[in-house]
Amino acid sequence: MEYTEKAESRNNRETDDRAIALFDSGMGGLTCVKALRRQLPGESIIYYGDCLRAPYGDRSVETLKFFSRQIADFLTSFPVKMLVVACNTISSLCLGNLKERYPDLPVEGMIDMTVKTVADTYPDRNIGIIATSAAIKSGMYVKKLRESGCRGELFPLACPSFVPAVEAGICDGPEAEAIVRDALDEYMEKNQVSALILGCTHFPFLRPVIEKLYPSVLIIDPADIVARGIKTMMEDHALAAGSGENPQQRFYTSKLTDAYAQAVREVAAEDSGEITVKVFDE
């Protein structure tokens, strides 16, 4: 496993109290923070949501590489033990660049753990993949699902209206249902989708609506899969925190919106959930 050498080089420490850093184009990656807190409640978290420049789905690859370097350089200026790219678009297009930029830091994306779990668990299902335009255009999910052994039909679909809706706080009610129906009704009717991968970390905010409208479809949330995978990896490679009695949470954003603040409050729960605005030069 790629983390073995890195873990052994840390003076054979049994625990590691440095933070886990995560980032996304906005509030979507908070779904990953929430999943990580369920699996690893003793871990400290630093999160950056780039709400000012969201959505990322219609950006060029070079622009996405530039944005991801800016944010990752900022996050790694803190004492962190891992960088989680909590964005499927960046995971599809820029993960390799980030791994090269930080060769001594574990850098994990959203796709590899997800496709392995899906292929192992549902190899013969007809699977839908909904994501941003850029992530779908990259073909990464389809490519890796096939390489991992998925034999069923695969149905990728870009849903460019979902991220702006979530960033605006439109996650339930008639307006959210109309947005989801407009994107998925024909797609669901046309294709025999039995399982649906939420291939954007914003999309779990719409999961209750999707489940209500399409109750027979199994919903697969990569955030849960990645959180479980990270827990296993950290335990195996001496990266887990020690006592975990006082984990710290820091939240940053390039634009503080009401929806982002509310999502942070829900994730932070009883903790402070303090948010700092950090804007990068273009």
Long-range contacts (C-beta under 8 A, 24 or more apart in sequence): 1-233, 1-236, 1-237, 2-106, 3-106, 3-233, 3-237, 3-239, 4-237, 6-104, 6-105, 6-106, 6-237, 7-237, 7-238, 7-239, 9-104, 10-238, 12-238, 13-238, 14-238, 15-238, 15-240, 15-241, 15-242, 16-81, 16-238, 16-239, 16-240, 16-241, 16-242, 17-44, 17-241, 17-242, 18-44, 18-79, 18-80, 18-81, 19-43, 19-44, 19-45, 19-46, 19-78, 19-79, 19-80, 19-81, 19-248, 19-250, 20-44, 20-45, 20-46, 20-80, 20-81, 20-82, 20-84, 20-230, 21-45, 21-46, 21-47, 21-48, 21-75, 21-76, 21-78, 21-80, 21-82, 21-83, 21-84, 22-46, 22-47, 22-48, 22-83, 22-84, 22-85, 22-86, 23-47, 23-48, 23-49, 23-50, 23-68, 23-71, 23-72, 23-75, 23-83, 23-84, 23-85, 23-86, 23-87, 24-48, 24-49, 24-50, 24-86, 24-87, 24-90, 24-201, 24-202, 25-49, 25-50, 25-51, 25-53, 25-54, 25-55, 25-56, 25-87, 25-89, 25-90, 25-163, 25-202, 26-50, 26-51, 26-54, 26-55, 26-163, 26-166, 26-167, 26-202, 26-253, 26-260, 27-51, 27-166, 27-167, 27-202, 27-205, 27-257, 27-259, 27-260, 27-263, 27-264, 28-86, 28-87, 28-163, 28-166, 28-200, 28-201, 28-202, 28-203, 28-204, 28-205, 29-86, 29-87, 29-201, 30-201, 30-263, 30-264, 30-267, 31-86, 31-201, 31-202, 31-204, 31-205, 31-221, 31-223, 32-84, 32-86, 32-110, 32-201, 32-223, 32-226, 32-227, 33-86, 33-267, 34-223, 34-266, 34-267, 35-221, 35-223, 35-224, 35-226, 35-227, 36-84, 36-227, 36-230, 37-267, 37-269, 38-227, 39-227, 39-228, 39-230, 39-231, 40-227, 40-230, 40-231, 40-234, 40-240, 40-241, 41-244, 41-247, 42-240, 42-241, 42-243, 42-244, 42-245, 42-247, 43-240, 43-241, 43-244, 43-247, 44-241, 44-247, 44-248, 44-249, 45-247, 45-248, 45-249, 45-250, 46-75, 46-78, 46-80, 46-249, 46-250, 46-252, 47-86, 47-249, 47-250, 47-251, 47-252, 48-74, 48-75, 48-252, 48-253, 48-254, 48-278, 49-251, 49-252, 49-253, 49-254, 49-260, 50-253, 50-254, 51-167, 51-253, 51-254, 51-255, 51-256, 51-257, 51-260, 52-253, 52-254, 52-255, 52-279, 53-254, 54-163, 54-164, 54-167, 55-132, 55-160, 55-163, 55-164, 55-167, 56-87, 56-89, 56-90, 56-132, 56-134, 57-89, 57-131, 57-132, 57-133, 57-134, 57-135, 57-158, 57-160, 57-163, 57-200, 58-132, 58-133, 58-134, 58-160, 59-89, 59-134, 61-93, 61-94, 61-134, 64-89, 64-90, 64-93, 64-94, 64-134, 65-93, 65-94, 65-97, 67-280, 68-94, 68-97, 68-98, 69-97, 69-98, 69-101, 70-280, 71-280, 72-98, 72-101, 72-102, 74-252, 74-278, 74-280, 76-102, 76-105, 78-250, 80-105, 81-105, 81-106, 81-239, 82-106, 82-107, 82-108, 82-230, 82-234, 82-239, 83-107, 83-108, 84-108, 84-109, 84-226, 84-230, 85-109, 85-110, 86-110, 86-201, 86-223, 87-201, 88-131, 88-132, 88-135, 88-199, 88-200, 88-201, 88-222, 89-131, 89-132, 89-134, 89-135, 89-200, 91-135, 91-140, 92-131, 92-134, 92-135, 92-138, 92-140, 92-141, 93-134, 93-135, 93-138, 93-140, 106-233, 106-239, 108-226, 108-229, 108-230, 108-233, 110-199, 110-201, 110-222, 110-223, 110-226, 111-140, 111-141, 111-144, 111-222, 112-144, 113-222, 113-225, 113-226, 113-229, 114-197, 114-220, 114-222, 114-225, 114-226, 115-141, 115-144, 115-145, 115-147, 115-148, 115-150, 116-148, 117-225, 117-229, 118-145, 118-148, 118-150, 118-195, 118-197, 118-220, 119-145, 119-148, 119-149, 119-150, 120-148, 120-149, 122-150, 122-152, 122-195, 122-218, 123-149, 123-150, 123-151, 123-152, 124-151, 124-152, 125-150, 125-152, 125-194, 125-195, 125-218, 126-152, 126-153, 126-154, 126-155, 126-191, 126-192, 126-193, 126-194, 126-195, 127-152, 127-153, 127-154, 127-155, 127-193, 127-194, 127-195, 127-196, 127-197, 127-220, 128-154, 128-155, 128-156, 128-157, 128-187, 128-188, 128-191, 128-193, 128-195, 128-196, 128-197, 128-217, 129-154, 129-155, 129-156, 129-157, 129-196, 129-197, 129-199, 130-156, 130-157, 130-158, 130-159, 130-162, 130-183, 130-184, 130-196, 130-197, 130-198, 130-199, 130-200, 130-203, 131-156, 131-157, 131-158, 131-159, 131-199, 131-200, 131-203, 132-158, 132-159, 132-160, 132-163, 132-199, 132-200, 133-158, 133-160, 135-199, 135-200, 136-199, 141-197, 141-199, 152-194, 153-191, 153-192, 155-187, 155-191, 155-193, 157-183, 157-184, 157-187, 159-183, 159-184, 159-200, 159-203, 162-200, 162-202, 162-203, 162-206, 163-200, 163-202, 165-206, 166-202, 166-203, 166-205, 166-206, 166-259, 167-202, 167-257, 167-259, 167-260, 168-259, 169-257, 169-258, 169-259, 169-262, 171-205, 171-206, 171-209, 172-208, 172-209, 176-206, 176-209, 177-209, 177-212, 177-213, 179-206, 180-206, 180-209, 180-210, 180-213, 181-213, 184-210, 184-213, 184-214, 188-214, 188-217, 193-217, 194-218, 195-219, 195-220, 196-220, 197-222, 198-222, 205-263, 249-273, 250-274, 250-276, 251-275, 251-276, 252-276, 252-277, 252-278, 253-277, 253-278, 254-278, 254-279, 254-280, 255-279
